[in-house]
């Protein structure tokens, strides 16, 4: 029953949605890395609810670093970040205990943990737990920036509305990095918000697709077979609640192409190896090829909806119905974007340390 991801650089998540606190422990960071608490706070802000298109549950996310940091820099020991839960309404869940919310982990958690799980608000399976991941990921994102490696995610599709795809990678990453609703084309973002609001008015929800780019990653990062760069990043991505699909480059679109259309042709540009296209998403044989690493994530519609649905009462072994009450998001896509950036940064740090050694991540 592990809750740890990564080998050389690892993250462990702890806490439950309605428990006293949530948080993360990052192990394997070298000593001497500057920890910018202001940047951590700004990243947590990107994960917070945004008006009518998000849950009314608003947490301050006033984090505390309790170990692994001294005089503003990492000490080389485990970095532990704790975030209190302050705005909980546990009574929303006690009345419906035993009723499996469709799309949630209520039944599977009950089965795995023999009924001992904290079911309030989804417990350890709640998206609330991703706040700890974002706090820890902020340290990794900031570290990578100093190595000229940049990560950014935008909403490629939401509610059937499309944003433009990444083109001018680095400048677009910088442009979207502080947006509460991360789109390249703001007019597309306005239409997406209208779709979310319309679904919310009907007691329903919408999903979407996030597109992520990693630029500046050196050639040769990743391992063949079981620790491929795609495999490790995907492992992290599928830990995020609501992620149901991941594709690199053109992904499933490759099945419709000829080899002559799919292959990314190489060329030299002032001594630097590049490819004319990036259909493989910057990865060949599980290893980075120097082009931007590009992937999409499918985010399912929020399962907590007000519409009545058929389900089971797994305590009393009977069929029943359920309309979810309480405070819930009509869409989590815009909030999930910073979570994707965070787990990607941690995965990239782990893979870089495998190739170049943990000290390469340091600032010396």
Residue pairs with C-beta under 8 A, 6 or more apart in sequence:
3 12
3 13
3 14
3 124
4 10
4 11
4 12
5 11
5 12
5 235
5 236
5 239
5 343
5 346
5 347
6 28
6 346
6 347
6 350
7 350
7 354
8 28
8 350
8 353
8 354
8 358
9 26
9 27
9 28
9 29
9 140
9 346
9 349
9 350
9 353
9 358
9 361
10 26
10 27
10 28
10 350
11 24
11 25
11 26
11 27
11 133
11 136
11 346
12 24
12 25
12 27
13 22
13 23
13 24
13 129
13 132
13 133
14 22
14 23
14 24
14 25
14 132
15 21
15 22
15 23
15 83
15 85
15 124
15 129
15 132
16 22
16 118
16 120
16 121
16 123
16 124
16 126
16 129
17 85
17 88
17 118
17 120
17 121
17 122
17 123
17 124
17 126
17 128
17 129
18 85
18 88
18 90
18 93
18 118
18 120
18 121
18 123
19 85
19 118
19 123
20 84
20 85
21 82
21 83
21 84
21 85
22 82
22 83
22 85
22 128
22 129
22 131
22 132
23 63
23 80
23 81
23 82
23 83
23 132
23 135
24 80
24 81
24 132
24 133
24 135
24 136
25 78
25 79
25 80
25 81
25 136
26 68
26 78
26 79
26 81
26 136
26 139
26 140
26 346
27 78
27 79
28 350
28 353
28 358
29 68
29 74
29 76
29 79
29 139
29 143
29 361
30 74
30 76
30 358
30 359
30 361
30 362
31 73
31 74
31 75
31 76
31 362
32 73
32 74
32 76
32 362
32 363
32 364
33 73
33 74
33 139
33 143
33 361
33 362
33 363
34 72
34 73
34 142
34 363
35 65
35 69
35 72
35 73
35 74
35 79
35 139
36 138
36 142
37 63
37 65
39 138
39 141
39 142
40 63
40 81
40 135
40 138
40 139
41 61
41 63
42 138
42 178
43 134
43 135
43 137
43 138
43 141
43 338
43 342
44 61
44 63
44 83
44 131
44 134
44 135
44 138
45 61
46 134
46 178
46 180
46 182
46 335
46 337
46 338
47 61
47 130
47 131
47 134
47 335
47 338
47 339
48 54
48 58
48 59
48 61
48 335
49 55
49 56
49 57
49 58
49 329
49 335
50 180
50 181
50 334
50 335
52 197
52 200
53 193
53 196
53 197
53 200
53 329
53 330
53 331
53 334
54 329
54 330
54 331
54 334
54 335
55 327
55 328
55 329
56 327
57 87
57 89
57 327
58 87
59 83
59 85
59 86
59 87
59 128
59 131
60 84
60 86
61 83
61 131
61 135
62 83
62 84
63 81
63 82
63 83
63 135
64 81
64 82
64 83
65 79
65 80
65 81
66 80
66 81
66 82
67 77
67 78
67 79
67 80
68 74
68 75
68 76
68 77
68 78
68 79
68 80
69 75
69 79
74 139
79 136
79 139
81 132
81 135
81 136
83 131
83 132
83 135
85 128
88 120
88 121
89 326
89 327
90 120
90 121
92 121
92 325
92 326
92 327
93 119
93 120
93 121
93 326
94 120
96 322
96 325
97 119
97 315
98 313
98 314
98 315
98 316
99 106
99 311
99 312
99 313
99 320
99 322
100 106
100 107
100 311
100 312
100 313
100 314
100 322
101 303
101 304
101 311
101 322
101 324
102 303
102 309
102 310
102 311
102 322
103 300
103 303
103 304
104 122
104 125
104 303
104 304
105 122
105 125
106 119
106 122
106 314
107 312
107 314
109 117
109 119
109 123
109 124
109 125
110 117
110 119
110 314
117 123
117 124
118 124
121 128
121 326
122 128
125 241
126 241
127 241
127 242
127 329
127 332
127 335
127 336
130 240
130 241
130 336
130 339
130 342
133 240
133 339
133 342
133 343
134 338
134 339
134 342
136 342
136 346
137 338
137 339
137 341
137 342
137 343
137 345
137 346
138 342
140 342
140 345
140 346
140 348
140 349
141 151
141 341
141 342
141 345
143 345
143 349
143 361
144 150
144 151
144 345
144 348
144 349
146 363
147 216
147 361
148 216
149 214
149 215
149 216
149 217
149 348
150 170
150 173
150 174
150 214
150 215
150 216
151 173
151 212
151 213
151 214
151 341
151 344
151 345
151 348
152 169
152 172
152 173
152 174
152 176
152 177
152 212
152 213
152 341
153 176
153 182
153 210
153 211
153 212
153 213
153 337
153 338
153 340
153 341
154 163
154 166
154 172
154 176
154 182
154 183
154 184
154 210
154 211
154 337
155 163
155 181
155 182
155 183
155 189
155 192
155 208
155 209
155 210
155 211
155 333
155 334
155 337
156 162
156 163
156 165
156 208
156 209
156 210
156 211
156 296
157 163
157 208
157 209
158 192
158 195
158 196
158 206
158 207
158 208
158 209
158 331
158 333
158 334
159 191
159 192
159 195
159 196
159 198
159 199
159 206
159 208
159 331
160 195
161 188
161 191
161 192
161 195
162 188
163 183
163 184
163 185
163 188
163 189
163 192
163 211
164 184
164 185
164 188
165 211
166 172
166 184
166 211
166 213
166 292
166 294
169 213
169 215
169 292
170 215
170 216
172 184
172 213
173 213
173 215
175 184
176 182
176 183
176 184
180 334
181 189
181 192
181 193
181 334
182 334
182 337
183 189
183 192
192 208
195 206
196 206
196 330
196 331
197 330
199 205
199 206
199 301
199 330
199 331
200 330
202 307
203 305
203 306
203 307
203 323
204 301
204 305
204 306
204 307
204 330
205 301
205 302
205 303
205 304
205 305
205 328
205 329
205 330
205 331
206 301
206 330
206 331
206 333
207 242
207 298
207 299
207 300
207 301
207 302
207 331
207 333
208 299
208 331
208 333
209 296
209 297
209 298
209 299
210 296
210 297
210 299
210 333
210 336
210 337
210 340
211 294
211 295
211 296
212 294
212 295
212 296
212 297
212 340
212 341
212 344
213 292
213 293
213 294
214 282
214 292
214 293
214 294
214 344
214 348
215 292
215 293
217 282
217 288
217 290
217 293
217 348
218 288
218 290
218 352
218 355
219 273
219 287
219 288
219 289
219 290
220 287
220 288
220 355
221 229
221 287
221 288
221 348
221 351
221 352
221 355
222 228
222 229
222 230
222 232
222 283
222 286
222 287
222 288
222 351
223 229
223 286
223 287
223 354
224 285
224 286
224 287
225 286
227 286
227 351
227 354
228 283
228 285
228 286
228 287
229 283
229 286
229 287
229 288
229 293
229 351
230 248
230 281
230 283
230 286
230 295
231 286
232 347
232 350
232 351
233 246
233 293
233 295
233 344
233 347
233 348
234 246
235 347
236 343
236 344
236 346
236 347
237 243
237 246
237 295
237 297
237 340
237 343
237 344
238 246
239 343
240 297
240 336
240 339
240 340
240 343
241 332
242 299
242 300
242 302
242 332
242 336
243 297
243 298
243 299
243 300
243 336
243 340
244 298
244 299
244 300
245 296
245 297
245 298
246 295
246 296
246 297
246 298
247 295
247 296
248 280
248 281
248 282
248 283
248 293
248 294
248 295
249 278
249 279
249 280
249 281
249 282
249 283
249 294
249 295
250 257
250 262
250 279
250 281
251 281
251 295
251 296
254 262
254 279
257 279
262 279
263 279
264 275
264 276
264 277
264 278
264 279
264 280
264 291
265 275
265 276
265 277
266 273
266 274
266 275
266 276
267 273
267 274
267 275
267 276
268 274
272 290
273 289
273 290
274 290
274 291
275 289
275 291
278 291
278 292
278 294
280 289
281 293
281 294
281 295
282 288
282 289
282 290
282 291
282 292
282 293
282 294
283 289
283 293
297 336
297 340
299 332
299 333
299 336
301 331
302 328
302 329
302 330
302 331
302 332
304 324
304 326
304 328
304 329
305 323
305 324
305 328
306 323
306 324
306 325
307 323
308 321
308 322
308 323
309 321
309 322
309 323
310 319
310 320
310 321
311 319
311 320
311 321
311 322
312 318
312 319
312 320
313 319
313 320
329 335
349 361
352 360
352 361
353 360
353 361
